[in-house]
Amino acid sequence: MSRPVAAAEWLRPARRRAVADHVAIWSPLALVLGALGWALEGFALALGLFALAALALAWSAKSVAARLDRTWLVRSLNAREAGLEDSAALVFAADALTPFQQMQADRIAARLATLDPERLADSWSQRRIALAWALGAAALAAIAWWQTQQSAPPPLAPTAEATATPPAAPRLVGQRVRIVPPAYTGLAPSFSDSLDIRAPAGSRIEWTFGFDPAPASAALQLVGGQRIPLSQGDDGWSGALRLDVPALYRVTAAGMEGELPAHRLEPIPDEPPQVRVVEPASGLVTMTPGQRSWRIVFEASDDYAVDPLARLTLTTAIGQGENVRFAERSQTVRGTGDPRRRRFVIDLPLAAFGLEPGSDLVAQLTIADTRSPSPQMVRGPGLILRYPAPQPPQAEGLDLMAKQQMPAYFRSQRQVIIDTEALIRQRGSLSADEFMVRSDTIGVDQRLLRLRYGQFVGMEAEEAPRPPLPTADKDEPAEPEHYDGDGHDHGAAPESPIFGSLGDVTAEYGHVHDESEAATLLDPDTRELLKKALDAMWQAEVSLRTGKPEAALPFENTALDYIKQVQQASRIYLPRIGSQQPPIDMTRRLTGKRAGIVGKGAQLTPFAIDDAVPATAWRALAQPGAIDLAGLDQWVRANTGRIRDPLSVLAAIDRLRAAPQSRALREKLRGALWTVLTRPPTTVHRRPDGGTLGRRYTEGLR
C-alpha cells in the first residue's frame, strides 16, 4: 500500500511555534532601536532602524524554521513515541523500500495516523519572553526619560548683570534664550546663556526672564525700534522675535529704575552657493577628431545645503564673424554627494548639437541653495568646447609672401559682449590683477574690431609708426616734404601739366583717407551710422582697457545696434558731387568780432558727498554741541550692508544718547564713523616747483 504521510504536514505546526517564539523574544530589541532613532534624529532615522531590525528578525526567524527539517522530525517522533519502534524514518523515506521495509512502514504509518502533529511543537519560552519584554520596557522608559530631559528647557540661568536697584523695584534675576534656526538650515534648536545673540538669519528667538519681585508688565525694547511685550507664564516672562536685521535691545519692566545695558541681535546671513569646475581643467577645450561626447563635472558647495537639482544651460554659436547663429537649450541635472558639497557629472552627446568647424558649445550650470523662501541662485563659470576650423593650405615660395593670415581668434562684436558679460559675472572669483588682464584683453579685441570697421570710413591703422623727418646733406638743400596734420608723409607734390586740373588737385594739395573701393559705396547716412558705431567702440575700448567692463557694456551694445543697421542698409550712394559744408559768411571776414565763437570759461563743480550724514556727524563730534543722533541712527540702519559692524556703531550712538556731554563717548563714536565715511576721489597733485631756483625763474617770467 502507499504511504500518504507527508513530512511538511508534521513540520508545519512545529515551525510555526518556533518562529512565533523567536519573534516574541527578539521583537523588543527592534522597538528599542526604533525608539532610539526617534530620540536621536526623528522619524526618518526611527523608521530606518526599525526596518533594518525587522529585516534582521525575519531573516533569523527563517533560519530557525529551516533547522526543523525531516531529520529533526524523524528524531523527534522516535524520541517521543515508543510505539513507532524507532521506524519513523521508513514512513518519510524518499527512496524505494524492500518488501520487508514496506510492510514495517505500513504498520508505522497506521500508528502515526492516530497521533496529533501539534504534539511535536515545543512549548513557549515563557521565562525568556518575559525577561526580554521586561528589559525592552526598561530601555523604552529610559529613552523616554532621556528624551524628556533633552526636550525640557533648562532652568533659568542667573543673570550676570548687577545693577543697584531699590529693594521694592523689580530686578532681573534669571534668563533663558532659545534659538530655533530655520528649517532649511537643518540645525537643531539650541539654548544660549548670553543675551548677546548671534544666529542664522530668519531664526526665531525665544526669551524667558525671571524678575524679583514680579512686575506688573515687562517688555523687550529694541533700541530705536519696536517694543515687544512679554507675557507671564509658569517659568517666567516670555517673548519671541524673528531675527532678520541687526539690532540692539534692552529688557525693561514696570517699576524698574535705571536702564540695563543694551544687548546685540546679530543675524548670520545665508551665503550664496559656490560653483567650481572640476573637469575639464581649462575653460576652453578643443574638440578632438572623432570625439562623440563631452564630460563636464561641477562641484557646488553651500554653508547649509545645495539643491540636488540644477539647470544646465547649453549655448551653441555656429558661424563666423557677424553671421553667427546662436541657439540655447536647458536641461535639469541631479547632483550627488553630501548636501553641503554636491557634484554634478554631465556627459553631453555632441551629435545632438550639430556642431560645425569653427563653432563653439558653451555650458554653464545654474545652482540654488535650499533657503526658503527665495532660494539664492548662482550661475557658474562657462566652459567652451571649440570645434577647430580647418587649417588653411600651406604655401611655398612667393605664394607664402602673399598668403593672408587671419588672427587665430578674431572676435565679433557679439563675442565681445558675451566675453564682457562673462567677465562681469566672474568678478568675485578673480583676483584684481587677473581681472585687469582679462578686461584689457577684451579691450584689445575691441580695438582690432574697431580698426577693421574703420577702414570703410577712412580711419588709418593706428599701428603704423610715423616716418622719420627727412634730413638734408650739408652741401645740398633738402627737398621739401609735405606733412599733414595727422602725420602722413606724402612726399613732394607732383607737377601738374595742366594748371587747375580737377584730377590733380587732390594729388597736389591733399590725400585720400578712405578706400575708394569701399567708402564710395556708402551713402552719407550709412557712413554716419558706421561712425557712430566706431565712436561707441572707442568708448567701450577705453572702459575695458581701464578695467571697467560694466561701463563698457552699454557702449558695446550700442555699437552692435549700429553695425546691424549698417548691414541692413539697402541704399548705395555712388556719386560724390558737391560739398556738405555751409557757405562762408564773407561779411564777417577780417572784422575781429568774436561774438558767438568764444565759449564761457570752465567752471569748477564742487564735490558732493553722496552720504553726507556720517561726514557731518563726524565733524560735529570733534566740537562740543548738539548732534543729530536720530538722523545718524536712521542712516546707519538704512546702510547696514556697507558697514562692517553696524551694531557697534548703533551701540556707540545709544551710549552717547544717554550721556551726550561725555568726551570719551564722542571720541569712540567718532572712531566708529571713520570706517564708514565715503572716501574722496583722487585729486591731481601739483608738480614740484623746482625749489628756490625754480621759483626765481617763475617770478622772472611774470
Beta strands, then each sheet from edge to edge (+ up, - down):
strand 1: 157-158
strand 2: 171-180
strand 3: 190-192
strand 4: 197-200
strand 5: 204-212
strand 6: 218-222
strand 7: 227-232
strand 8: 237-242
strand 9: 247-253
strand 10: 263-268
strand 11: 274-279
strand 12: 284-286
strand 13: 293-301
strand 14: 309-320
strand 15: 323-334
strand 16: 336-338
strand 17: 341-349
strand 18: 360-368
strand 19: 377-379
strand 20: 383-386
sheet 1: 1+ 2- 3+
sheet 2: 1+ 2- 5+ 8- 7+ 6- 9+ 10- 4-
sheet 3: 11+ 13- 17+ 16-
sheet 4: 12+ 20+ 18- 14+ 15-
sheet 5: 12+ 20+ 18- 19+
end
